[in-house]
């Protein structure tokens, strides 16, 4: 179900408003638009949330990932987050927003939007998206753009320390258009999966599962780093990662509570659920790791926090705090199993556990949304089932897996995918960027 339409507490424009002289003089609206009747409180909150979500990529994710790689690759990983921001922000303006939230030709509207709003054509200071008529459309565009930015940046954790920078640039651009925009439209933009009643409050399938599955495909296609399973590949600076985790935690309030579309009780519930699930997952990850490895690690605690944040994302505005607690409690061990046991058993090199944390956490959270969603929090939880959630996950997983493979093949036969062995051994900071941390 469309997130912003379902959760908005902003009043829909009435017939009297439509008949007003001011609106009669407004330019013709696109198919996805509504006249703007501004809600000042909601606008202030979504402005704040937009800044918070943007903080998640730069510097949040950049530092989180940067601290987890070896010293010779810190700059390269941070550069990938910065590049994802630059590329997707421009593409979102050019055509990404239109493909995600515009109305496409009838034959394909269930799969992807059209190009009517390319270059933000028709988006003015007087228009609103029909999903949130109380917000200026440019603010809706900005808020959704921050979700689009962080999603491909998450994938970089899977191919860290071995992909060419030129390949990552092409990958981010193509993946946004071929994978992210269609999935976003299908779940949130009026497409097929949303029409089936799939619940995704803030991006469990759209962001985390699609990115996690893409990360797994990247890890399998690129193959392991040289020395994987033999050389010491311990994180270079967990202080960076801890700072990045803190920024992600704070930014996630905007991610989840901002998805309520208003400054109201639903946003407050989503904010509390977000914090609670993160804490519960951190504790349950630490507990499992303590038994498994005989000592708790800072990296484990940080990973547990992120796993809990991922898992609560699809459920934040559909469950009560008890549901959020159990989602977090279950997500910790599930993400630990994905990042440690599954990866080692199958011997693939998901460098920074993009699939283990975001893929597994997103899947767990989406399925448990069907278990814990309650109408006492959101009337749109009516009829929620694990089966519907599984259908949504199946669609997102299949689209991301196939689309990612296609994108990688395009990159392989144009830019090439991997740096040479000598470049990888020397480190991507110097060989790709001519820079180094001394």
C-alpha positions in Angstrom: 0.0 0.0 0.0 1.2 3.5 -0.8 3.0 4.7 2.2 2.3 8.4 2.0 -1.3 8.1 0.8 -2.1 5.6 3.5 -0.5 7.4 6.4 -1.1 11.0 5.7 -3.1 12.9 8.3 -3.4 15.9 6.0 -6.9 16.7 4.8 -7.8 16.0 1.1 -8.8 19.1 -0.8 -12.6 19.6 -0.8 -14.8 20.5 -3.6 -15.1 24.1 -2.4 -11.4 24.5 -2.6 -11.3 23.2 -6.1 -13.8 25.8 -7.2 -11.9 28.7 -5.7 -10.7 31.5 -8.1 -7.1 31.1 -7.1 -7.1 27.4 -8.0 -9.0 28.0 -11.1 -6.2 30.3 -12.3 -3.5 27.6 -11.5 -1.8 25.7 -14.3 -3.3 22.4 -15.5 -2.3 19.6 -13.1 -0.5 16.4 -14.1 -2.2 13.1 -13.4 -0.4 12.6 -10.1 -0.9 16.1 -8.8 -3.4 17.9 -6.5 -3.8 21.6 -5.8 -1.7 22.7 -2.8 -3.5 23.4 0.4 -0.5 23.8 2.7 -0.3 22.2 6.2 2.4 24.3 7.9 3.1 21.8 10.8 3.5 18.9 8.4 5.6 20.9 6.1 8.0 21.9 8.9 8.3 18.3 10.1 9.0 16.9 6.6 11.5 19.6 6.0 13.3 18.4 9.1 12.9 14.8 8.2 14.4 15.4 4.8 17.5 16.8 6.4 17.7 13.9 8.8 17.4 11.3 6.0 20.0 13.1 3.9 22.3 12.9 7.0 22.0 9.2 6.9 24.0 8.9 3.6 26.5 11.8 4.2 28.1 11.5 6.6 26.3 8.6 8.3 26.6 5.6 6.0 29.9 7.0 4.6 31.5 6.8 8.1 29.8 3.6 9.0 31.1 1.8 5.9 34.4 3.7 5.9 35.4 2.5 9.3 34.6 -1.1 8.5 37.1 -1.5 5.6 40.9 -1.6 5.7 42.8 1.6 6.0 43.8 1.6 2.3 40.2 1.6 1.2 38.5 4.1 3.6 38.5 7.0 1.1 37.2 4.9 -1.7 34.2 3.7 0.3 33.4 7.2 1.4 33.7 8.4 -2.2 31.1 5.9 -3.3 28.6 7.3 -0.8 29.3 10.8 -2.1 29.0 9.6 -5.7 25.7 7.9 -5.0 24.4 11.2 -3.6 25.6 13.2 -6.6 24.4 10.8 -9.3 20.9 10.0 -7.8 20.1 13.6 -6.8 20.6 14.6 -10.5 18.8 11.6 -11.9 15.9 12.1 -9.6 15.4 15.6 -11.0 15.9 14.4 -14.6 13.5 11.4 -14.6 13.7 9.3 -11.4 10.9 11.1 -9.6 8.6 10.9 -12.6 9.3 7.1 -13.1 8.7 6.5 -9.4 5.7 8.7 -8.6 4.3 9.8 -11.9 1.5 8.1 -13.7 2.7 6.0 -16.6 1.0 4.7 -19.7 -1.9 2.5 -18.8 -0.2 -0.6 -20.1 2.8 -0.3 -17.8 1.5 1.9 -14.9 1.5 -1.1 -12.5 5.2 -1.6 -13.1 6.7 1.9 -13.6 5.6 5.5 -13.9 5.9 7.7 -17.0 8.0 10.6 -18.0 5.4 13.4 -17.8 7.2 15.0 -14.8 10.8 14.6 -16.2 12.9 17.6 -15.4 10.2 18.2 -12.8 8.0 19.5 -15.6 4.8 20.9 -14.2 6.0 20.8 -10.6 5.6 24.3 -9.2 5.2 26.2 -5.9 1.4 25.8 -6.3 1.3 22.0 -6.8 1.2 19.0 -4.4 1.5 15.3 -5.1 -1.9 13.7 -4.7 -0.5 11.4 -2.0 0.2 14.4 0.3 -1.8 17.4 -0.8 -0.8 19.4 2.3 2.9 19.5 1.3 4.5 21.5 -1.5 5.3 19.0 -4.2 8.9 20.1 -4.2 9.2 19.1 -0.6 7.6 15.7 -1.4 10.2 15.4 -4.2 13.0 16.2 -1.8 12.0 13.8 0.9 11.6 10.9 -1.5 14.9 11.8 -3.2 16.7 11.2 0.1 15.4 7.6 0.1 16.5 7.1 -3.5 20.0 8.4 -2.6 20.8 6.0 0.3 19.5 2.9 -1.4 22.3 2.4 -4.0 24.8 3.6 -1.5 23.9 0.7 0.8 24.8 -1.7 -2.0 28.4 -0.5 -2.1 29.0 -2.3 1.2 28.8 -5.6 -0.8 31.4 -4.7 -3.4 33.6 -2.6 -1.2 37.4 -2.9 -1.8 37.3 -4.4 -5.3 35.0 -2.6 -7.7 36.3 0.1 -10.1 35.1 3.6 -9.2 34.0 4.1 -12.8 32.0 0.9 -12.6 30.4 2.0 -9.4 29.3 5.3 -11.0 27.6 3.6 -13.9 26.2 1.0 -11.6 24.5 3.6 -9.4 23.0 5.4 -12.4 21.6 2.3 -14.1 20.5 0.6 -10.9 18.5 3.7 -9.9 16.6 3.7 -13.2 16.2 0.0 -13.8 15.7 -1.3 -10.3 14.9 1.4 -7.7 12.4 3.5 -9.7 10.2 0.5 -10.8 10.1 -1.0 -7.3 9.4 2.3 -5.7 6.5 2.8 -8.1 5.2 -0.7 -7.6 5.0 -0.3 -3.8 4.5 3.4 -3.2 3.6 5.1 -6.5 0.3 3.4 -7.2 1.7 0.3 -8.8 0.9 -3.4 -8.7 2.3 -4.4 -5.3 0.7 -1.5 -3.4 -2.6 -2.4 -5.0 -2.3 -5.9 -3.5 -2.2 -4.5 0.0 1.5 -4.9 0.6 2.5 -2.8 3.7 5.8 -1.0 3.6 5.8 2.0 5.9 9.2 3.5 5.1 11.2 1.2 2.9 11.6 -2.4 4.1 11.2 -3.8 0.5 11.8 -0.6 -1.5 15.1 0.3 0.2 16.6 -2.5 2.3 15.5 -5.7 0.6 16.1 -4.3 -2.9 19.6 -3.1 -1.8 20.4 -6.2 0.1 19.5 -8.6 -2.7 21.4 -6.4 -5.1 24.4 -6.6 -2.8 24.2 -10.4 -2.8 24.1 -10.5 -6.6 27.1 -8.1 -6.7 29.1 -10.3 -4.3 28.4 -13.4 -6.3 29.2 -11.8 -9.7 32.4 -10.0 -8.6 33.7 -12.9 -6.5 35.6 -12.5 -3.3 38.4 -10.1 -2.5 41.9 -11.3 -2.9 42.9 -13.0 0.3 39.3 -13.4 1.5 39.3 -16.1 4.2 43.1 -15.9 4.6 44.2 -12.3 5.1 43.3 -10.1 8.0 40.5 -7.9 6.8 39.5 -6.4 10.2 37.9 -3.0 10.3 40.4 -0.1 10.2 38.6 2.3 12.5 35.5 1.3 14.5 35.3 4.8 15.9 34.3 6.0 12.4 31.7 3.2 12.4 30.4 4.1 15.8 30.0 7.8 14.8 28.3 6.7 11.5 25.9 4.4 13.5 24.9 7.3 15.7 24.2 9.5 12.7 22.2 6.7 11.1 20.2 6.2 14.3 19.3 9.9 14.5 18.6 10.1 10.8 16.4 7.1 10.9 13.9 9.1 13.0 13.3 11.2 9.9 13.3 8.1 7.7 10.5 6.4 9.7 8.7 9.1 11.6 8.8 11.4 8.5 7.0 8.7 6.6 3.9 9.4 8.6 3.6 12.5 6.4 2.6 14.8 9.3 3.6 15.8 12.8 1.1 13.7 14.6 0.7 10.7 16.9 1.5 8.3 14.2 4.9 10.0 13.7 5.5 9.8 17.4 4.7 6.1 17.4 7.0 5.4 14.5 9.8 7.4 16.2 9.5 5.4 19.5 9.2 2.1 17.7 12.4 2.9 15.7 14.5 3.6 18.8 13.1 0.6 20.7 13.6 -1.9 17.9 17.2 -0.7 17.5 18.0 -1.2 21.1 16.3 -4.6 21.3 18.2 -5.8 18.2 21.5 -4.6 19.5 21.0 -6.5 22.7 19.9 -9.7 21.0 22.8 -9.6 18.5 25.2 -9.1 21.3 23.8 -12.0 23.3 24.1 -14.4 20.4 27.6 -13.2 19.5 28.7 -13.6 23.2 27.6 -17.2 23.2 28.9 -17.9 19.8 32.3 -16.2 20.0 32.7 -16.0 23.8 33.0 -12.2 23.8 30.8 -9.2 22.7 32.2 -6.8 20.1 31.6 -3.2 19.4 31.1 -4.1 15.7 28.4 -6.5 16.8 26.6 -3.9 18.8 26.7 -1.4 16.0 25.5 -4.0 13.5 22.7 -5.0 15.8 21.6 -1.4 16.0 21.5 -1.1 12.2 19.8 -4.5 11.9 17.0 -3.4 14.2 16.6 -0.1 12.4 16.3 -2.0 9.1 13.7 -4.5 10.5 11.4 -1.9 12.0 11.4 0.2 8.9 8.5 -1.5 7.1 6.5 -1.8 10.3 7.2 1.4 12.2 3.8 3.0 11.5 1.7 -0.2 11.6 2.8 -1.8 14.9 2.6 -0.8 18.6 5.7 -0.7 20.8 5.2 -4.4 21.9 5.4 -5.4 18.2 8.4 -3.2 17.7 10.2 -4.8 20.6 9.7 -8.3 19.3 10.7 -7.3 15.8 13.9 -5.9 17.1 14.5 -8.9 19.4 14.1 -11.3 16.4 16.0 -9.2 14.0 19.2 -9.2 16.0 19.9 -13.0 15.8 18.5 -13.2 12.2 20.9 -10.5 11.0 23.8 -12.1 12.9 23.0 -15.4 11.2 23.0 -13.8 7.8 26.2 -11.8 8.4 28.2 -14.5 10.0 26.8 -18.1 9.6 25.2 -17.9 6.2 28.0 -15.9 4.6 30.6 -18.3 5.9 28.6 -21.4 5.0 28.1 -20.3 1.4 31.5 -18.7 1.1 30.5 -15.5 -0.6 32.2 -12.2 0.1 29.6 -9.6 1.1 32.3 -7.2 2.3 30.3 -5.1 4.8 27.2 -7.4 5.1 24.8 -5.4 2.8 22.7 -8.6 2.4 23.3 -10.0 5.8 22.0 -6.9 7.6 19.8 -5.0 5.1 18.6 -8.0 3.0 17.9 -10.3 6.0 16.7 -7.5 8.3 14.4 -6.1 5.6 12.9 -9.6 4.9 12.4 -10.3 8.6 10.8 -6.9 9.2 8.5 -7.1 6.3 7.2 -10.5 7.2 6.8 -9.6 10.8 4.8 -6.6 9.8 2.1 -9.0 8.7 2.2 -10.6 12.2 2.3 -7.5 14.4 0.4 -4.8 12.4 -2.6 -3.6 14.4 -5.5 -1.3 13.6 -5.1 0.3 17.0 -2.0 2.1 15.5 -3.1 2.4 11.9 -6.5 1.6 10.4 -4.7 0.5 7.2 -3.3 -2.5 9.1 -6.7 -4.1 8.5 -6.3 -7.3 6.4 -2.5 -7.4 6.8 -1.1 -10.9 6.5 2.3 -12.6 6.2 1.2 -13.9 2.8 0.6 -10.5 1.4 4.0 -9.4 2.7 5.6 -12.4 1.2 4.2 -11.6 -2.2 5.6 -8.1 -1.9 9.0 -9.4 -0.9 8.9 -11.9 -3.8 8.3 -9.2 -6.3 11.0 -6.9 -4.9 13.5 -9.7 -4.6 12.9 -11.0 -8.2 13.0 -7.5 -9.7 16.2 -6.5 -7.8 18.0 -9.7 -8.5 17.3 -9.7 -12.3 17.8 -6.0 -12.7 21.0 -6.0 -10.8 22.5 -8.8 -12.8 21.6 -6.9 -16.0 23.2 -3.7 -14.7 26.4 -5.6 -13.7 26.6 -7.2 -17.2 26.4 -3.7 -18.8 29.1 -2.5 -16.5 31.3 -5.5 -17.2 31.3 -5.0 -20.9 31.7 -1.2 -20.8 33.8 0.1 -17.8 34.8 -3.4 -16.5 33.9 -4.4 -13.0 37.0 -5.1 -10.9 40.3 -3.4 -10.4 43.4 -5.4 -11.1 44.9 -7.7 -8.4 47.9 -5.3 -8.0 45.5 -2.3 -7.6 43.4 -4.2 -5.1 46.5 -5.2 -3.0 47.8 -1.6 -3.1 44.4 -0.2 -2.1 41.7 1.6 -3.9 42.3 4.9 -2.1 45.5 5.5 -4.0 44.9 3.5 -7.2 41.4 4.9 -7.9 41.6 8.3 -6.3 45.3 9.2 -5.8 44.7 9.9 -2.2 45.6 8.1 1.1 45.1 8.3 4.8 48.5 8.6 6.5 
